Amino acid sequence: MATRRKFVFQAAALGAAPFISTRVTRALAAAAERKLGFALCGLGSLSTDQIAPALRKTAHCRLAGIITGTPAKAARWQAQYNIPARNIYNYETMHRIADNADIDVVYVVTPNAIHLENALVAAKAGKHVFCEKPMEISVERCQQMIDAVKAANRLLGIGYRCRFEPHHLECMALARERHFGAVKVIDAHFGFNIPPGVWRLKKDLAGGGPLMDVGIYCLQATRYISGEEPIWVSASTTKGDAARFSEVEESIVWESRFPSGTLSHCSSSYAAAPAGYFRVLAEQGWFGLDPAFNYGGLKGLRSDGRAINPNARDQFAVEMDDFARCILEQTPTRVPGEEGLRDVKIMMALYESARGGRPVALS
């Protein structure tokens, strides 16, 4: 039946081909070949070590410009990537990208609490916005970003790279297809030992500690593995080293309950050895990834002894190419601003639970 449907579809397409105008055909081909210009806003380690190299591997994107407050970085990047001087901006001149046709997308990679400010400027300039996670540090600020980009008639996407990563996609499929029966429990952890003095330890910039930084990966995993939104959460935090963690939590553990009855147990820490994994316990077996959230080298196992070992791809290249295709084809992205807003809502509920020492129900 599938073969027959394929044959009928192909035959119909061939029959219609003579009636498609040459102008339309050329326009479609040009759109498929066009590479959208990305400007990276914030040139920290993520942009330097991951995003810029990934842009060289994409099919539909190119590094067109940079926005940085550090002149020395601007000079290095200009030399390394042959960026025209007209495409180099600082945060005071960023609004001028409105007049630059080379730039289609602004990829916001600044500290969490500056995401909204950068996104507002980009949207007002008529550019699409791709924003690193967490989207922002409050529900209200997330909504402002969504509203501003929507008002500008541009597309907003959030940098949830794992939603495009083959190992994670295979785990999602195992859960959706109930390969081992219904999912009952999801365990997840992600953390590392953070050095003192970095911006992630400043609450006004980060919005919180490890939960906002790497714990969000665990939260995301429970949501896309279960395919549901939590209806109840309970959390507990610890400060530990008072000097290093005077503003944000050192570690956090939390539990969630989902409508189907699935439970999750997650943790994140800034004071433990680097580790990131998840395991999904189902009725007739289990599966998971360890490591699960790294930029590469992911490994998956199943209780039946089979490995989860799809062909790995550059996670940043895949997510940027997908966003570019959505713009070119005028289709929705699977990681819209509303997705980022959902995570921030849940994380705020987790902090509320930790402060109050009681569970919090979610609508």
Legacy VTK file of the C-alpha trace (Angstrom):
# vtk DataFile Version 3.0
C-alpha trace
ASCII
DATASET POLYDATA
POINTS 363 float
0.000 0.000 0.000
2.825 2.417 0.899
4.557 1.661 -2.417
1.329 2.262 -4.294
0.745 5.596 -2.569
4.315 6.638 -3.399
3.802 5.695 -7.058
0.517 7.619 -7.288
2.113 10.694 -5.696
5.089 10.605 -8.064
2.873 10.099 -11.082
0.688 13.043 -10.103
3.742 15.242 -9.622
5.124 14.320 -13.036
1.766 14.962 -14.653
1.553 18.401 -13.109
5.135 19.386 -13.934
4.410 20.904 -17.375
1.868 23.256 -15.819
4.257 24.714 -13.217
5.618 28.000 -14.514
9.329 28.393 -15.052
9.292 31.500 -12.838
7.848 29.563 -9.882
10.313 26.726 -10.409
13.244 29.121 -10.419
11.940 30.894 -7.323
11.656 27.602 -5.433
15.150 26.587 -6.489
16.584 29.939 -5.433
14.932 29.671 -2.012
16.316 26.171 -1.550
19.848 27.313 -2.387
19.796 30.543 -0.397
21.741 30.678 2.844
20.328 32.922 5.545
22.746 35.309 7.204
23.124 34.782 10.957
24.560 37.432 13.279
25.832 36.082 16.582
24.945 38.370 19.486
27.443 37.574 22.237
30.832 35.985 21.518
31.430 33.860 24.611
32.664 30.285 24.639
29.433 28.830 23.236
29.559 31.049 20.151
33.313 30.599 19.806
33.605 26.854 20.322
30.258 25.527 19.104
27.971 27.837 17.154
30.420 29.545 14.781
32.121 26.258 13.787
28.669 24.668 13.342
27.597 27.407 10.933
30.294 26.160 8.552
28.546 22.768 8.483
25.064 24.056 7.702
23.258 23.852 4.379
21.005 26.880 4.793
22.937 29.281 7.060
26.082 31.362 7.063
27.877 33.560 9.581
27.096 37.051 8.292
27.768 39.309 11.260
28.660 39.664 14.935
27.520 41.798 17.868
29.945 42.175 20.751
30.926 44.666 23.409
34.602 43.664 23.215
36.613 45.309 20.395
39.401 42.729 20.661
36.917 39.926 20.035
35.501 41.790 17.054
38.968 42.065 15.518
39.738 38.373 16.051
36.432 37.229 14.591
36.707 39.579 11.632
40.096 38.120 10.765
39.100 34.480 11.372
35.797 34.531 9.510
36.418 37.323 6.997
33.441 39.317 8.254
32.930 42.653 6.477
33.398 45.694 8.716
29.835 46.831 7.928
28.512 43.639 9.563
30.264 44.162 12.911
28.254 45.822 15.673
28.397 46.533 19.385
25.358 46.657 21.664
24.973 50.414 21.189
24.986 50.163 17.388
23.088 46.878 17.134
19.889 48.653 16.026
21.590 49.538 12.752
21.216 45.961 11.509
17.812 47.169 10.312
19.633 48.588 7.290
21.730 45.465 6.650
20.243 43.037 4.143
23.105 40.580 4.765
21.611 39.669 8.154
18.384 37.681 8.369
18.630 36.151 11.857
20.069 37.342 15.162
21.187 34.433 17.352
21.127 35.700 20.961
23.913 34.089 23.035
24.294 36.630 25.848
23.642 36.049 29.597
20.076 34.987 30.369
18.765 38.295 31.703
19.940 40.189 28.592
18.097 37.949 26.115
14.973 40.106 26.073
16.881 43.347 25.519
18.773 41.877 22.566
15.701 40.204 21.099
13.687 43.428 21.250
16.347 45.300 19.280
16.613 42.499 16.703
12.843 42.254 16.249
12.454 46.030 15.914
15.154 45.880 13.243
13.031 43.357 11.331
15.208 40.324 11.983
14.219 36.802 12.979
15.366 35.809 16.471
16.947 32.568 17.646
17.602 32.670 21.397
19.656 30.406 23.618
17.975 28.697 26.527
16.769 29.530 29.078
14.664 31.948 27.116
14.705 34.538 29.915
14.631 34.790 33.714
10.891 35.351 34.238
7.579 34.397 32.690
6.765 38.057 32.018
10.008 38.651 30.129
9.460 35.535 28.011
6.002 36.769 27.053
7.382 40.186 26.134
9.829 38.535 23.755
7.106 36.432 22.151
4.860 39.468 21.693
7.632 41.655 20.239
8.797 39.145 17.641
5.223 38.330 16.697
4.429 42.038 16.291
7.411 42.340 13.962
6.037 39.417 11.899
9.242 37.466 12.403
10.016 33.959 13.652
11.246 33.239 17.182
13.058 30.018 18.076
14.717 28.782 21.273
18.006 26.845 21.269
16.817 23.411 22.378
19.444 21.450 20.471
18.518 18.079 22.009
15.151 18.191 20.246
17.073 17.740 16.981
19.707 15.277 18.218
19.343 11.688 16.802
19.883 9.854 20.127
17.193 11.950 21.809
14.862 11.549 18.844
15.233 7.767 19.051
14.420 7.852 22.772
11.340 9.962 22.052
10.242 7.371 19.494
10.750 4.484 21.936
8.515 6.284 24.429
5.833 7.321 21.909
5.645 3.846 20.353
5.565 2.228 23.801
8.318 -0.141 22.736
8.748 -1.212 26.372
5.201 -0.373 27.393
3.990 2.767 29.115
6.620 5.063 30.635
6.413 5.041 34.422
9.482 6.857 35.792
12.077 9.206 34.283
15.330 9.846 36.161
17.613 12.641 34.957
20.643 14.605 36.176
22.964 17.227 34.714
25.612 19.215 36.541
29.258 20.153 36.959
31.560 21.929 39.391
31.394 25.604 38.487
34.361 27.940 39.097
33.809 31.034 41.272
33.330 34.512 39.866
31.459 33.665 36.654
28.267 35.440 35.547
26.191 32.283 36.036
26.556 32.766 39.796
24.972 36.252 39.635
21.218 36.026 40.092
20.478 39.278 38.268
22.161 37.865 35.144
21.396 34.145 35.402
18.023 34.186 37.138
19.034 31.171 39.222
21.686 28.499 39.594
22.167 25.108 37.938
18.442 24.666 37.276
18.402 27.635 34.880
21.663 26.594 33.227
21.870 22.807 32.886
18.946 21.493 34.927
16.682 22.779 32.176
17.974 19.920 29.993
16.581 17.421 32.512
13.281 19.280 32.622
13.102 19.271 28.829
13.890 15.545 28.694
11.023 14.687 31.047
8.645 16.711 28.895
9.642 15.389 25.470
10.031 11.802 26.646
6.653 11.738 28.420
5.008 13.874 25.754
3.136 15.624 28.551
3.266 18.702 30.744
3.764 18.271 34.510
0.739 18.926 36.696
2.579 18.892 40.048
6.164 19.645 41.118
8.106 19.524 44.365
11.655 20.821 44.785
14.402 21.307 47.331
17.593 23.368 47.022
20.842 23.673 48.929
23.373 26.522 49.128
26.485 24.707 50.312
29.557 26.912 49.864
28.216 30.272 51.094
30.970 32.297 49.416
30.474 30.795 45.967
26.707 30.378 46.156
25.614 33.551 47.924
23.096 34.445 45.186
21.976 31.188 43.559
21.397 27.599 44.615
24.286 25.139 44.667
22.121 22.102 43.899
18.472 21.295 43.304
16.427 18.103 43.268
12.825 17.893 42.136
9.978 15.550 41.374
7.199 15.965 38.821
3.919 14.194 38.166
2.370 13.992 34.695
-1.292 13.476 33.693
-0.778 9.840 32.642
0.717 8.984 36.027
4.346 9.150 34.875
6.701 10.414 37.579
10.091 12.044 37.183
12.980 12.538 39.560
15.600 15.089 38.502
18.619 16.866 39.928
21.189 19.458 38.937
24.295 20.722 40.693
27.049 23.300 40.392
29.180 21.509 43.006
29.524 17.931 41.761
31.662 16.108 39.231
30.478 16.597 35.628
27.682 14.178 34.764
24.566 14.205 32.620
22.230 11.295 31.974
18.650 10.122 31.888
16.989 6.728 32.231
13.396 5.934 31.313
11.723 3.098 33.214
8.757 1.538 31.435
6.445 -1.414 32.062
8.581 -4.042 30.310
12.035 -2.480 30.204
14.133 0.654 30.252
16.254 2.859 27.993
18.377 5.966 28.369
21.464 7.992 27.525
24.712 8.423 29.457
26.147 10.883 28.635
22.912 12.471 27.491
23.378 16.224 27.146
26.959 16.753 25.929
27.728 18.360 22.583
28.942 14.987 21.309
29.820 11.439 22.319
26.326 10.508 23.477
25.735 6.851 24.325
22.442 5.024 24.672
21.435 1.660 26.114
18.267 -0.408 26.288
17.262 -3.182 28.663
17.087 -5.635 25.751
20.830 -5.217 25.222
20.583 -3.188 22.040
22.463 0.095 21.745
20.939 3.455 20.896
23.549 4.471 18.356
22.222 6.553 15.442
24.525 8.570 13.237
25.603 11.609 15.253
25.335 15.105 13.768
26.442 18.529 14.897
23.550 19.544 17.147
23.940 23.277 16.553
24.167 22.878 12.777
21.000 20.789 12.699
18.960 23.184 14.847
20.074 26.252 12.877
19.371 24.570 9.544
15.914 23.615 10.773
15.203 27.197 11.855
16.407 28.505 8.487
14.166 26.043 6.639
11.202 27.187 8.705
11.897 30.791 7.675
12.414 29.939 3.994
9.363 27.671 3.826
7.239 29.813 6.158
6.462 26.900 8.472
6.330 26.779 12.297
9.400 25.802 14.286
9.257 22.921 16.758
11.055 25.166 19.314
8.966 28.386 19.379
9.011 31.001 22.095
6.022 29.306 23.704
8.229 26.261 24.325
10.778 28.382 26.141
7.991 30.038 28.126
6.700 26.642 29.323
10.089 25.712 30.785
10.454 29.049 32.558
6.958 28.691 34.052
7.861 25.272 35.429
11.237 26.423 36.743
9.593 29.329 38.556
7.193 26.813 40.133
10.172 24.690 41.212
11.771 27.675 42.937
8.428 28.501 44.547
8.196 24.955 45.868
11.745 25.069 47.230
11.103 28.394 48.999
7.814 27.282 50.496
8.794 23.736 51.324
5.672 22.341 49.683
4.532 20.984 46.303
3.103 23.324 43.700
0.236 22.388 41.383
0.474 23.481 37.745
-2.446 24.204 35.470
LINES 1 364
363 0 1 2 3 4 5 6 7 8 9 10 11 12 13 14 15 16 17 18 19 20 21 22 23 24 25 26 27 28 29 30 31 32 33 34 35 36 37 38 39 40 41 42 43 44 45 46 47 48 49 50 51 52 53 54 55 56 57 58 59 60 61 62 63 64 65 66 67 68 69 70 71 72 73 74 75 76 77 78 79 80 81 82 83 84 85 86 87 88 89 90 91 92 93 94 95 96 97 98 99 100 101 102 103 104 105 106 107 108 109 110 111 112 113 114 115 116 117 118 119 120 121 122 123 124 125 126 127 128 129 130 131 132 133 134 135 136 137 138 139 140 141 142 143 144 145 146 147 148 149 150 151 152 153 154 155 156 157 158 159 160 161 162 163 164 165 166 167 168 169 170 171 172 173 174 175 176 177 178 179 180 181 182 183 184 185 186 187 188 189 190 191 192 193 194 195 196 197 198 199 200 201 202 203 204 205 206 207 208 209 210 211 212 213 214 215 216 217 218 219 220 221 222 223 224 225 226 227 228 229 230 231 232 233 234 235 236 237 238 239 240 241 242 243 244 245 246 247 248 249 250 251 252 253 254 255 256 257 258 259 260 261 262 263 264 265 266 267 268 269 270 271 272 273 274 275 276 277 278 279 280 281 282 283 284 285 286 287 288 289 290 291 292 293 294 295 296 297 298 299 300 301 302 303 304 305 306 307 308 309 310 311 312 313 314 315 316 317 318 319 320 321 322 323 324 325 326 327 328 329 330 331 332 333 334 335 336 337 338 339 340 341 342 343 344 345 346 347 348 349 350 351 352 353 354 355 356 357 358 359 360 361 362
